[in-house]
Amino acid sequence: MKKNLLGGRTEKKPREPISNTNLLMTITVCTFVGMYAIAMIVWGGGFLNPQQFLDLFNNNAYLLIIACGLTMVMISGGIDISGGGITALVTMVCVVYLEDHGGTVAGSFLISIGIGLAFGLVHGILISYLEIQPFIVTLAGMFFARGMITIVSIAPRTATHEGFLRLKQLRVTIPGVGYYGKTGNFIPAKVEPGVIVAIVIVIAIAAILKWTRFGRNLYAIGGNSHSALTLGINVKRTKFFAYVLAGLLSGISGYVYLLHTGAGDAANATQAEMQAIASNIIGGTLLTGGVGNVIGTLFGMLSLKTITNIIIASGLTKPYYQSITTGLMLCFFILLQSVILAVREKGSFRLLLPEWLKFGKTGGTKSG
C-alpha cells in the first residue's frame, strides 16, 4: 500500500502474470540447476570441478553462437538449418587463407564475417522477399556450404600460422575460481577467447530482443504475422534482417570453432544445426514462433550438454545412448511446453514473477 499526495492510501497495483517466454525460460533454468546439482551429489568427481563446468562453454561456444542467431529466426516463426555447414566452411576457408596465401589474423576474421553475411543475405532475400520455404532454402544453404568445403580443400587442414596460434592459445583466467591439483597447488579455471565472444553475443542479442523495436517486431511477427502487418510492421524486412544476423553469427561461430580446434575439416560442426534447434526448444523457444529468448537458449544448451556428461559419467559411453537421451529430452520439453501453454490458454494457470526477474514483455498472441 502506498500513500497518495493527500495522505490517503492507494491500492497496490497487482503484478502481471509471467509471460510464456519468461515462464518457459524459468523452467529451463530450474531444470539445469537441478540437473547439475543432482550430478554433483550423485557422481561428484568432475562435476565438482569448476573447470569442467567452464568446459561446457569452452567446448560449445560456437554452438551457443549459432543457437543465438537461430533464436531470432525461430521467434519470428522461421527456421535455419545451415549454421553447421557455414561454420565448417569458414574453418576451412580461413585455414587455407592463413596457410596458403600468407593471410593475417584480422583478414581471416573478416573472411569469416563475409561468408556468414553472404549466406545470410541470400537466405534473407529468398525467404523474405521471394517467400520460399525457410527449411528448403536453408537446407540448400547447408548442402552448398558442405559441398564447398571439399572444393576449397579435399583433405583436412591444420592452422600453423604463428599469429593465429598465439590467439588460439590465449586463455582468460577467472579470478578466485579454480581447483586444487594432486600436489595441492591451486589451478585457476580458464576460458578460451571464444567463450568471451559468445557471452558478449548472448548479452547483445538479449538486449536487442528486449529493448529494440526490431526485437519487439520479431515477437509480433512470430505471434501473428498478419496482425503485425496491420500494425504497420514491415514483416519482410524484419525477417530479412533476422536471417542476415543468423548468417553473420554462423560466420563468427566458424571462427570461434577454428580457435577451439585449429583445423579445417568437412566433418567440423556436424549436426550443430540440430543441436542448436534442440537448445532453443529446450530453452523455451517455440517452433511456431512468438515465444523464446536467448537466455533460455543459453541454459538449453547447457542442459543438453550436461545430460550428455551425465550419460558418460554413468558408464553409457556409446554414442547412441546420447542420441536416445537427447531425443527423450526434446520430447519431454515439447510435451511440457504444450501442456503448460494449453493450460494457460484456458486461464487456469497463473504464475507471478518478481519485477527484477522479468525478461521483458513480448509482442504477438503467442508470447503471452
N, C-alpha and C positions, 0 to 999 in steps of 0.2 A: 504494500500500500504506500502511496506517495501523497504528500501534501501539495495542494494547489496554492496559487497566489493568495487566495482569500482565507487560507488556513484550514480549509476543508480537506477531505480525503478523496482521492480519485481512485477509480478501480484500476487494479494492476492489469496491464494488457496480457492476455493469455498467450503463451508461447505457441508458435505454429508447429504442427506435427512435422517430423522429419521427412524430407523428400525421399523419393525412391532411390535417387542417386546416393544420398548420404546413408540411407538405411543399408543398401547392399554393400557399400564400402565398409560400413561399420562391421557387418557380418564377416567380411573377408579379413579385416584387421584382427578381429577377435579369434577367427579360425586359425590364422597364422600364429598369433601369440600363444594360443592354447596348444597348437600342434608342436611348436618349438619347445614350450615348457615341458610337455609330456616327453619329448625326445631327450631333453636334458635330464629328466628324472629317471626314465627307463633305461636309456642307452648310455647316458653320460659321455665319457670319452671325448671325442672330437666336438660334440655338441656343446661342451662346456668351454671349449677353446674359442676365444673371441676371433682368432684368425680364420677359423672355419666359417664363422658367420659372415665375416667380411669377404671370404672367398665366394660366397653366393653372389656378391656384387662383382668381384674380380673376374669370375668365370662367365658372367652373364650380363655384363654392362652393355654389350652390343645388342643382346636380346631385349633389354629394357628400352633401349633407344628405338628399336623397330616397333615395339609394342606401344610406345608413346605416340608415334605417328599413326599407328593403327587405331588408337583410342579416338582420335579426332575423326577419322574416317568412319568408324563404327557408330559414333554418336550421331553423325549426320545420316546414318542409315545405309552406308556403303560397306564395302569390304575391299581389302587389298592383300593379295597373297604373293606379291612379288618381292617382299622385303628380303628374304633369304637369298634369292637369286642376285639381287642388286648388291647385297653385302659381299657375296662371293666374287662377283665380277670386279668390284672395287679393289679387293685384296690382290687379285691377280694383276690388274692394270697398274696399280701402284708399285708392286714389286718389280714388274718389267720396266716401268719408267725409271725407278731408282737404280736398278742393276744394269740395264742395257743402254740407257740413254743419259746416264750421269745426272739424273734429276736431283732436285733438292727436296727436303722435308716439306717445306712450305708449298712447293709445286705439287707434290703428291697429295697433300691435303686439299688443295684447290681442285685437283682432278677428281677426287672422291666426291666433293660437293657438286662439281659439274655433272658427273654421271648420275648422281641422285636427282638433281634438278631436271636433267633431260628426261629421265623416266617419269618423274612427277608431272612435268608439263604435258607429255604425250598422254599419260593416263588421264590427267585432268581434262584435256580437250576432248578426248574420245568419250569419256564418261559423262562429263557435264554438258558439253555443247552438242555432241553428236548422239548423246543418250544411248550409248551402247552399254550393255550389262557390265557392271563393275567386275564381276567374277571372271567373265570371259576376257576382258581387257587386261586385267592384272595377271591372269593365268598365262596369257600370251607374253606379257612382260617377263614373267618368271622363266618361261621356256627360252625366250630370246636371250635373257641375261645368262642363263646357264650355258646356252649354246655358244655365246660369245667368249666365254672363258676359255674353251678349248681352241678357239681361233687365235686368241691372244697368246696362249702357250698350252701345248698339249700336256707337258709334264709339270708337276708341282714345282714351284719356285720358292726359294728362301731369301729373305732380305738380309744382306750383309753390309748395307750402306752404313758408314760409321755414324753419321748424324742421326739416322733413324734408330740405330741400336742404342744410342745414348738416351733417346726419348723413350724407347721401349723398356729400358732397364730402370727408368726413373720410378721411384716409389714415394708415396706420401705417408709419413708416419702419423698415426693417430695418437695425440698426447694422452698419456695416462692409461692407454688401453694396450693390453698385451697378455703374455703368458710366461710362465717360468719353464725353462728347459730342463733337461735331465740333470744338468750340472748345477741347477739352482739359479742360473742367471736369468735376468728378466729380458724377454724378447718382445720389443714393441710390435704391435699389429700395424700392418701396412696395406695400403690400397694402391692400385695401379692408376695411371693418369686417366684411363678410360672411364673409371668409376666417377671421377670428378666431373667429367664431361656429361655422363649420364645423369648425375644428380642435378646438375645445372639445367639440363634439358627438362627433367621432371618438374623442377620449380617453374621454369619458363612456361611450359605447357599448362601447368596448373593455374598460373596467373592469367594466361590467355583465356582459358575456359571460364574462369571466374569473373574477371574484371573487364573483358573487352567485348565490344559489340560482335566481333567475329565469333567469339566463343558462345555468346548467347544465341547467335543465329544458328550455330551448329545444332544446339539442343532443340531449337524451334523447328528446324528442318527435319531432324530425326523424329521429333514427336509427331508432326503432321506437315508435310511439305506444302500441301495445298493451302492450309491455314497460314503458313509462313509467307506464302506468295501473296495472299490477300492483305497481309500486314505490311507489305512493301519490301520484304526481304528479297534480295537478289539471290535466288536459290542456286542458279547455275554458277555464279561467280563464287559463292561461298563453298560449294562442293569442289570447284576447281582448285581453290587455294588449299582445301583440306588435302587433296591428293598431291599437290605440289609440295606441301610441307611433309607429307608422309614419304615422298620420294627423297626429299632433302635429308630427312633423318635416316633413311636407309643408307644413303651415301656416307653420312657421318658414322653410321653403325659399321660400315665396311672398314673404315679407317681404324675405329676402335678395336674391331676384331683383329686387324693386322697388327696393332700394337700389342695385343694379347698373345697371338700365336707367332707372328713374324714370318708368316708364309702365305703364299697364294696357291689355292688349290680348288679344283672344281667341286670337291666334296665339302668345302667350307660352308658353314651355316646351314647344313642340311636340316630340313624340317623346321627351320627357325620361324617361318611364317605361321606354321601350325601351332608352334609353342607360343607365339605372340598372340594368336587368336585365343588360345586356351588361357593365357594370362589375363587377357581382357575379360573373358567370360567369367573366370573365377573371381576377378576383381570387381564384378558387378556391371560391366558394360553389356548392354543387351544387343543381340544381333539385329533386332528390329529397329534400333536407333532411339535417340532421345534420352537415354539414361546411361550414366557412366562418368568416371573421372579418372585422371591419371594417377592419383594417389592409390585408388583401388587397384589399378593396373600394376603398380609397384608391388603391392602386397600380394596380388595374384601371382606374379612371377616368383616372389619369394616362397609362397605356399607351394607352387608347382615344383620348385627345385628342392624345397625342404622335404617334401614327401618322397622325392627320388632318393635323397640321402638317407631317409628313414628305411626305405626298402633295402638299400645297400647295407645299412647297419644291421638289418635283420637277417642278413646272410643270403638274401634273394638277389644274387648278382646278375642273373640272366636278363638281357635287355627286354625280353617280352614281359617280365614282371613289372617293369617300369611303365611300359606301354599300357598294360592292363590297368594298373593303378591310376595312371593319368586319365584313361577313359572313364573309369568309375568316378573319379573326382569331378570330371566335367559333367557327367550325367547327374551327379548329386547336386552340383551348384545350379545347373539348368533347371532341375526339378524344384529345388528350393526357391529359386527366383520366381518361377511360375506360380508356385503355391502362395508365396508372400504377396506378389502383385495381384493375384486373383482375390485373395482375402482383403487386401487394402481397397480393391476396386468396389467391394461390397460395403466398405465403410466400417468394418468390424475390427479393424486393427489399426491402432494409433500408437505411435511412439514419439515422445518428446525428446529433443536433443538440446543440450546447453548451447547457448549462443556462440561460445568460443569454439565449439566443435563443428559448426556448420561449414560445409564446403562452399555453399552459395546456392542461390535459387537457380533453377534451370527452366528453360522455356519448353514449350511443347506439351502435348497432352499426356505423353508417356513418362515425363520426367518427374511427375508428382508434385 
